[in-house]
Amino acid sequence: MAWWRGHGILFFDNQRKEAEQRFTIVHEVAHFVLEEWLPRRRALSIFGPEILPVLNGERAPSPEEALTLFFEQVPLNLRTDLMARDASGGYASRDVVVAEHRADRVALELLAPVERVLPLVKQLSREDAINSLRFQFHLPVEKATEYVDGLRRRLRVSRFSIAEFLGVEEG
């Protein structure tokens, strides 16, 4: 996803599996909405169109604008490089990690709403829940696994059960 002055263009690899393409598209649109569209909208609602040159990188904000944006929690740097990686290929900064996590959460909620996924995670084994997310919601296996494991941690459901492993019913 690349954006400039409130407009975006999305690139994706059409050679990838359909579930990966679908997730990637929604994830990248989430980046645009979270990192560009919402902050621009918020800044415009506070200052009006006179803030556009700041948002478009044509001038620096005045001290008053910078202070107001800070206290209103509107990011001034709308051009965060989310592709930045360190020498080992990991995310280059905490900001990139946070942005990636937020975009994933939005994409997961749009593609597989938690209100529909939570009952599956509660009722099914880990593997069955992952498979259900893959086939019912068309999530890539990696994202389905992360989602199920994250919800199980939140619910404090153990990852391994000897009874489940052995097929022994509790009771």
Secondary structure as the mmCIF struct_conf table of DSSP 4:
data_model
#
loop_
_struct_conf.conf_type_id
_struct_conf.id
_struct_conf.beg_label_comp_id
_struct_conf.beg_label_asym_id
_struct_conf.beg_label_seq_id
_struct_conf.end_label_comp_id
_struct_conf.end_label_asym_id
_struct_conf.end_label_seq_id
STRN STRN1 ALA A 2 TRP A 4
TURN_TY1_P TURN_TY1_P1 ARG A 5 GLY A 6
STRN STRN2 HIS A 7 ILE A 9
TURN_TY1_P TURN_TY1_P2 ASN A 14 GLN A 15
BEND BEND1 ARG A 16 ARG A 16
HELX_RH_AL_P HELX_RH_AL_P1 GLU A 18 PHE A 32
HELX_RH_PI_P HELX_RH_PI_P1 VAL A 33 TRP A 37
HELX_RH_AL_P HELX_RH_AL_P2 LEU A 38 PHE A 47
HELX_RH_3T_P HELX_RH_3T_P1 PRO A 49 ILE A 51
HELX_RH_AL_P HELX_RH_AL_P3 LEU A 52 LEU A 55
TURN_TY1_P TURN_TY1_P3 ASN A 56 GLY A 57
BEND BEND2 GLU A 58 ARG A 59
HELX_LH_PP_P HELX_LH_PP_P1 ALA A 60 SER A 62
HELX_RH_AL_P HELX_RH_AL_P4 PRO A 63 PHE A 71
TURN_TY1_P TURN_TY1_P4 GLU A 72 GLN A 73
BEND BEND3 LEU A 76 LEU A 76
TURN_TY1_P TURN_TY1_P5 LEU A 82 MET A 83
STRN STRN3 ARG A 85 ARG A 85
TURN_TY1_P TURN_TY1_P6 ALA A 87 SER A 88
BEND BEND4 GLY A 89 GLY A 90
STRN STRN4 TYR A 91 TYR A 91
BEND BEND5 ALA A 92 SER A 93
HELX_RH_AL_P HELX_RH_AL_P5 ARG A 94 LEU A 111
BEND BEND6 ALA A 112 ALA A 112
HELX_RH_AL_P HELX_RH_AL_P6 VAL A 114 GLN A 123
BEND BEND7 LEU A 124 LEU A 124
HELX_RH_AL_P HELX_RH_AL_P7 ARG A 126 GLN A 136
BEND BEND8 PHE A 137 PHE A 137
HELX_RH_AL_P HELX_RH_AL_P8 VAL A 141 LEU A 155
TURN_TY1_P TURN_TY1_P7 ARG A 156 ARG A 156
BEND BEND9 ARG A 159 ARG A 159
HELX_RH_AL_P HELX_RH_AL_P9 ILE A 162 LEU A 166
TURN_TY1_P TURN_TY1_P8 GLY A 167 GLY A 167
HELX_LH_PP_P HELX_LH_PP_P2 VAL A 168 GLU A 170
#
